[in-house]
């Protein structure tokens, strides 16, 4: 295990929290709920798509439609998160 990864991760996460948490304390309204909803939908759909791959043991690949939907949800989630942070 690389021990330098632990302090680097801690500094990165703490700096992100210092930037996001003050906005989260004062946040209310539909923009926050839409952003969190798209993020949660992206996470759940990604886990579902991963679980669906090769469930029968036939060595099947991931369907291109699922990959495209996950990609679009990730892009939409990043756009909404950036818009929410900018106000």
TORPA-4810 file (N, C-alpha, C, O; in nm, 3 decimals):
<nodes>
NODE_1_0.083_-0.118_0.000_0.000_0.000_0.000_0.087_0.124_0.000_0.188_0.131_0.070_X
NODE_2_0.048_0.218_-0.077_0.123_0.343_-0.084_0.076_0.437_0.027_-0.039_0.481_0.027_X
NODE_3_0.165_0.466_0.119_0.128_0.546_0.235_0.113_0.694_0.203_0.048_0.766_0.279_X
NODE_4_0.171_0.741_0.094_0.158_0.882_0.060_0.017_0.914_0.012_-0.022_1.031_0.010_X
NODE_5_-0.061_0.812_-0.026_-0.195_0.835_-0.078_-0.291_0.881_0.031_-0.384_0.956_0.003_X
NODE_6_-0.270_0.838_0.153_-0.360_0.872_0.263_-0.357_1.022_0.294_-0.463_1.084_0.298_X
NODE_7_-0.241_1.085_0.316_-0.243_1.230_0.345_-0.285_1.313_0.224_-0.348_1.418_0.240_X
NODE_8_-0.251_1.269_0.104_-0.291_1.344_-0.015_-0.444_1.341_-0.029_-0.506_1.442_-0.062_X
NODE_9_-0.503_1.225_-0.004_-0.649_1.213_-0.010_-0.714_1.298_0.098_-0.816_1.362_0.073_X
NODE_10_-0.657_1.298_0.216_-0.713_1.376_0.326_-0.710_1.526_0.294_-0.809_1.595_0.317_X
NODE_11_-0.600_1.574_0.242_-0.590_1.716_0.208_-0.688_1.750_0.096_-0.753_1.855_0.100_X
NODE_12_-0.699_1.663_-0.003_-0.792_1.689_-0.113_-0.937_1.692_-0.068_-1.012_1.781_-0.106_X
NODE_13_-0.975_1.596_0.012_-1.113_1.590_0.059_-1.144_1.706_0.153_-1.253_1.763_0.146_X
NODE_14_-1.051_1.741_0.239_-1.077_1.852_0.332_-1.086_1.985_0.259_-1.163_2.072_0.299_X
NODE_15_-1.009_2.004_0.153_-1.020_2.130_0.078_-1.150_2.137_0.001_-1.209_2.245_-0.012_X
NODE_16_-1.195_2.024_-0.051_-1.324_2.023_-0.120_-1.437_2.050_-0.022_-1.530_2.125_-0.053_X
NODE_17_-1.429_1.991_0.096_-1.532_2.012_0.197_-1.534_2.158_0.244_-1.642_2.212_0.270_X
NODE_18_-1.419_2.220_0.255_-1.414_2.359_0.296_-1.480_2.450_0.193_-1.531_2.556_0.228_X
NODE_19_-1.479_2.409_0.066_-1.540_2.489_-0.038_-1.690_2.461_-0.050_-1.768_2.554_-0.074_X
NODE_20_-1.731_2.336_-0.035_-1.869_2.298_-0.062_-1.959_2.314_0.061_-2.074_2.355_0.047_X
NODE_21_-1.911_2.284_0.180_-1.997_2.284_0.298_-2.062_2.417_0.331_-2.179_2.417_0.369_X
NODE_22_-1.993_2.533_0.318_-2.066_2.658_0.343_-2.184_2.679_0.248_-2.286_2.734_0.288_X
NODE_23_-2.170_2.636_0.123_-2.282_2.647_0.030_-2.392_2.549_0.065_-2.510_2.578_0.046_X
NODE_24_-2.355_2.434_0.117_-2.454_2.332_0.151_-2.535_2.373_0.274_-2.651_2.334_0.286_X
NODE_25_-2.475_2.450_0.365_-2.548_2.495_0.484_-2.659_2.592_0.448_-2.767_2.590_0.508_X
NODE_26_-2.633_2.677_0.349_-2.730_2.778_0.310_-2.817_2.733_0.193_-2.900_2.810_0.144_X
NODE_27_-2.800_2.611_0.149_-2.869_2.565_0.029_-3.012_2.524_0.061_-3.042_2.459_0.161_X
NODE_28_-3.097_2.566_-0.028_-3.235_2.520_-0.025_-3.291_2.544_-0.164_-3.235_2.620_-0.243_X
NODE_29_-3.398_2.481_-0.193_-3.460_2.503_-0.322_-3.444_2.385_-0.415_-3.389_2.281_-0.380_X
NODE_30_-3.495_2.405_-0.533_-3.504_2.295_-0.628_-3.370_2.260_-0.692_-3.349_2.145_-0.730_X
NODE_31_-3.278_2.356_-0.705_-3.151_2.327_-0.772_-3.070_2.221_-0.696_-3.011_2.132_-0.756_X
NODE_32_-3.069_2.231_-0.564_-2.998_2.133_-0.482_-3.061_1.996_-0.497_-2.990_1.896_-0.512_X
NODE_33_-3.193_1.989_-0.493_-3.261_1.860_-0.501_-3.247_1.797_-0.640_-3.235_1.675_-0.651_X
NODE_34_-3.249_1.879_-0.745_-3.229_1.825_-0.879_-3.086_1.773_-0.896_-3.065_1.668_-0.956_X
NODE_35_-2.990_1.847_-0.843_-2.850_1.805_-0.853_-2.828_1.674_-0.779_-2.765_1.582_-0.832_X
NODE_36_-2.877_1.665_-0.659_-2.861_1.540_-0.581_-2.939_1.425_-0.644_-2.894_1.311_-0.641_X
NODE_37_-3.057_1.455_-0.700_-3.136_1.351_-0.765_-3.067_1.292_-0.886_-3.068_1.171_-0.905_X
NODE_38_-3.008_1.377_-0.970_-2.936_1.328_-1.088_-2.811_1.251_-1.045_-2.778_1.150_-1.105_X
NODE_39_-2.742_1.298_-0.940_-2.624_1.228_-0.892_-2.660_1.090_-0.840_-2.592_0.992_-0.870_X
NODE_40_-2.767_1.081_-0.762_-2.809_0.951_-0.708_-2.858_0.859_-0.819_-2.831_0.739_-0.818_X
NODE_41_-2.930_0.916_-0.917_-2.976_0.835_-1.031_-2.857_0.781_-1.110_-2.860_0.667_-1.155_X
NODE_42_-2.753_0.863_-1.127_-2.633_0.818_-1.198_-2.568_0.702_-1.124_-2.529_0.603_-1.185_X
NODE_43_-2.556_0.716_-0.993_-2.492_0.611_-0.913_-2.572_0.482_-0.919_-2.516_0.375_-0.942_X
NODE_44_-2.703_0.491_-0.898_-2.786_0.370_-0.897_-2.788_0.303_-1.033_-2.777_0.181_-1.043_X
NODE_45_-2.803_0.382_-1.140_-2.807_0.323_-1.274_-2.674_0.260_-1.311_-2.670_0.156_-1.377_X
NODE_46_-2.564_0.322_-1.269_-2.432_0.264_-1.298_-2.414_0.131_-1.228_-2.365_0.036_-1.288_X
NODE_47_-2.453_0.123_-1.101_-2.443_-0.003_-1.028_-2.534_-0.108_-1.091_-2.495_-0.224_-1.103_X
NODE_48_-2.654_-0.069_-1.130_-2.747_-0.162_-1.194_-2.691_-0.213_-1.326_-2.700_-0.333_-1.355_X
NODE_49_-2.633_-0.123_-1.407_-2.576_-0.164_-1.536_-2.458_-0.258_-1.516_-2.440_-0.353_-1.593_X
NODE_50_-2.376_-0.234_-1.414_-2.265_-0.324_-1.386_-2.314_-0.461_-1.340_-2.256_-0.564_-1.376_X
NODE_51_-2.420_-0.462_-1.261_-2.473_-0.590_-1.214_-2.539_-0.669_-1.327_-2.545_-0.791_-1.321_X
NODE_52_-2.589_-0.600_-1.429_-2.660_-0.665_-1.539_-2.563_-0.733_-1.636_-2.602_-0.825_-1.707_X
NODE_53_-2.438_-0.687_-1.640_-2.340_-0.741_-1.734_-2.304_-0.884_-1.694_-2.274_-0.911_-1.578_X
NODE_54_-2.308_-0.972_-1.790_-2.264_-1.111_-1.776_-2.333_-1.182_-1.659_-2.270_-1.257_-1.584_X
NODE_55_-2.461_-1.158_-1.644_-2.533_-1.220_-1.533_-2.561_-1.367_-1.558_-2.583_-1.443_-1.464_X
NODE_56_-2.561_-1.408_-1.686_-2.587_-1.547_-1.718_-2.460_-1.629_-1.735_-2.467_-1.750_-1.756_X
NODE_57_-2.346_-1.565_-1.726_-2.219_-1.635_-1.741_-2.184_-1.665_-1.886_-2.103_-1.753_-1.913_X
NODE_58_-2.244_-1.590_-1.980_-2.221_-1.615_-2.121_-2.104_-1.534_-2.175_-2.069_-1.547_-2.293_X
NODE_59_-2.042_-1.452_-2.094_-1.930_-1.370_-2.139_-1.974_-1.251_-2.223_-1.899_-1.204_-2.308_X
NODE_60_-2.094_-1.202_-2.199_-2.147_-1.091_-2.278_-2.084_-0.960_-2.236_-2.039_-0.942_-2.123_X
NODE_61_-2.081_-0.869_-2.331_-2.029_-0.735_-2.304_-2.140_-0.645_-2.252_-2.257_-0.682_-2.248_X
NODE_62_-2.099_-0.525_-2.212_-2.199_-0.429_-2.168_-2.271_-0.371_-2.289_-2.208_-0.344_-2.391_X
NODE_63_-2.401_-0.353_-2.279_-2.476_-0.295_-2.391_-2.434_-0.149_-2.414_-2.412_-0.074_-2.320_X
NODE_64_-2.422_-0.112_-2.540_-2.378_0.023_-2.573_-2.478_0.128_-2.524_-2.439_0.238_-2.487_X
NODE_65_-2.605_0.094_-2.525_-2.706_0.188_-2.477_-2.684_0.222_-2.329_-2.693_0.338_-2.291_X
NODE_66_-2.655_0.122_-2.248_-2.631_0.147_-2.105_-2.506_0.232_-2.083_-2.504_0.319_-1.996_X
NODE_67_-2.404_0.207_-2.162_-2.282_0.287_-2.151_-2.309_0.432_-2.189_-2.259_0.524_-2.124_X
NODE_68_-2.388_0.453_-2.293_-2.421_0.589_-2.335_-2.508_0.660_-2.231_-2.488_0.778_-2.204_X
NODE_69_-2.603_0.588_-2.172_-2.688_0.649_-2.070_-2.606_0.687_-1.947_-2.624_0.795_-1.891_X
NODE_70_-2.516_0.600_-1.905_-2.430_0.631_-1.790_-2.342_0.752_-1.822_-2.325_0.841_-1.738_X
NODE_71_-2.285_0.756_-1.941_-2.203_0.870_-1.980_-2.281_1.000_-1.980_-2.232_1.102_-1.932_X
NODE_72_-2.402_0.998_-2.035_-2.485_1.119_-2.036_-2.525_1.161_-1.895_-2.528_1.280_-1.864_X
NODE_73_-2.557_1.064_-1.810_-2.591_1.098_-1.672_-2.473_1.157_-1.596_-2.490_1.249_-1.516_X
NODE_74_-2.354_1.105_-1.621_-2.235_1.160_-1.555_-2.210_1.303_-1.601_-2.180_1.391_-1.519_X
NODE_75_-2.221_1.328_-1.730_-2.200_1.464_-1.783_-2.306_1.559_-1.729_-2.274_1.670_-1.688_X
NODE_76_-2.432_1.515_-1.728_-2.539_1.598_-1.674_-2.520_1.625_-1.526_-2.544_1.736_-1.479_X
NODE_77_-2.476_1.525_-1.452_-2.451_1.543_-1.310_-2.339_1.644_-1.285_-2.350_1.727_-1.194_X
NODE_78_-2.233_1.638_-1.364_-2.123_1.735_-1.348_-2.167_1.876_-1.385_-2.128_1.972_-1.318_X
NODE_79_-2.248_1.890_-1.490_-2.296_2.022_-1.529_-2.386_2.082_-1.421_-2.372_2.199_-1.386_X
NODE_80_-2.478_2.001_-1.369_-2.566_2.050_-1.263_-2.490_2.084_-1.135_-2.521_2.182_-1.068_X
NODE_81_-2.389_2.003_-1.102_-2.311_2.032_-0.982_-2.233_2.163_-0.999_-2.225_2.243_-0.906_X
NODE_82_-2.175_2.184_-1.117_-2.103_2.310_-1.142_-2.197_2.429_-1.141_-2.162_2.534_-1.088_X
NODE_83_-2.317_2.413_-1.197_-2.415_2.523_-1.196_-2.461_2.552_-1.054_-2.483_2.668_-1.018_X
NODE_84_-2.478_2.447_-0.974_-2.520_2.467_-0.835_-2.411_2.539_-0.754_-2.442_2.624_-0.671_X
NODE_85_-2.285_2.504_-0.778_-2.176_2.569_-0.704_-2.159_2.714_-0.744_-2.120_2.797_-0.661_X
NODE_86_-2.187_2.745_-0.870_-2.172_2.885_-0.915_-2.288_2.973_-0.871_-2.282_3.095_-0.885_X
NODE_87_-2.391_2.913_-0.821_-2.497_2.994_-0.764_-2.620_2.988_-0.845_-2.720_3.050_-0.811_X
</nodes>
